[in-house]
Amino acid sequence: MNFKHEELGVKFEIPEPLTLRHLEIWEKGRLDAMEAGARTVVSLRWLAARLIVTNWECEALPDPKMNKDAISGEQLRVIAWVGLEVERYVQGLLSIPKARSGRRPSQP
């Protein structure tokens, strides 16, 4: 899956299909971030997303794996957008449609 934000100057991909292993890596990233003391949703989303992002291109943040405490406002906007988009994508894949009222879901 390709993601691009012209204004922020960021482009990246998420593996397709997203496998159970990718999902485990993403979720472990969230858990590791919490254990390391991440306290914001932005941090949790970003630290998980960057583990499954591929083909990264961004002038403001050339290496998504870098760790640094001081970031610019532009870098923060990139981090916030990427984390949110990856989480939306993953959660969309995990959503289960509701069965219609009064009907049982079909069985395989």
N, C-alpha and C positions, 0 to 999 in steps of 0.2 A: 504494500500500500504506500503510495507516494503522498507526501505532505509538503506544502510550500506556502510561505508567507512572504510576499514580495516586499512589503514595507519593512519588515524586520530583517529581510535578507537571509532567510533560513530555508533550507531544503533538506529533507531526509526521507528515509524509507523505514517501514516496519516489515519484517519478513511476512510473506504470504505464501502459503497459509501460515497463520500463527499457530504454532504447535503447543501441545501441553507443556513441553519443556520451556518454550518462550514464556508461557504464562507463569510457570514456576519461578523462572529467573526474575520476571517483573515483580511478582508478589514478594519474593525474597528480598528484592531491592527495597521495597516498602518497609518490610520488617527490619532489615538491617539499618535503615535510616532512622527508624524509631528507636532502636536499641542504641544507636550512636548519638541520640539526643536531638534529632530533627523535630522541630516543634510546629512547623507550619505545613499547611496542605501543599503549598508551592514546593517546598523542599522534598516532601514525601513523593509527590508526583514526579518531580525532576529526577531524583535519585533512582527511582524505579525505571522511568522511561529511558534514561540514557543507557541502560543495560541491554535494551533490545533494539535501539536505534541503529540503523546502518546507513551507509552512503551519506554521511553528514557533510553539509556545506553551510558554513556561516562565517562571515568575516568578523563579526562582533565576538564570536565565541568559537574559535577555530577547532578546539578539541573538547567535545562534550564530556570526556572522561576526566578532564582536569579538575583538581580540587583546590579552591582558593577561597578564602574568607571574604575578601574585598572584591566586589563586582560592581560594574557600572550599571546605571539605570537601563541602558540598552540591553546589556546581558541579562538583567533581571526580567525584562519583558520577553526575551527569547526563552529563557528558562520557564517562565510562567506559561507561555503559549504552548511550548512543546509538551510539557508535562500534562497540561489539560487535554490537548489533542490526543495524546497517546492513551490517557485514561479513558476518554470518551470512546475511542476506538475499541479498546479492550473490553470495556463495560458493555458496549453495543454487541460485541460477539457473545458475551456471557448472558445477555438478557434472554429470558425464556418467555415466549408469548403466552398470554393467559388463554386457558381453554374457555370456550363459550359456556355460558351458564347452562346447566342442565345436561351438558354433553360430556361424556368421558373422553379424555384424550385418546387418540388412536394408539394402539399398541403395535410395536414392530413385529 
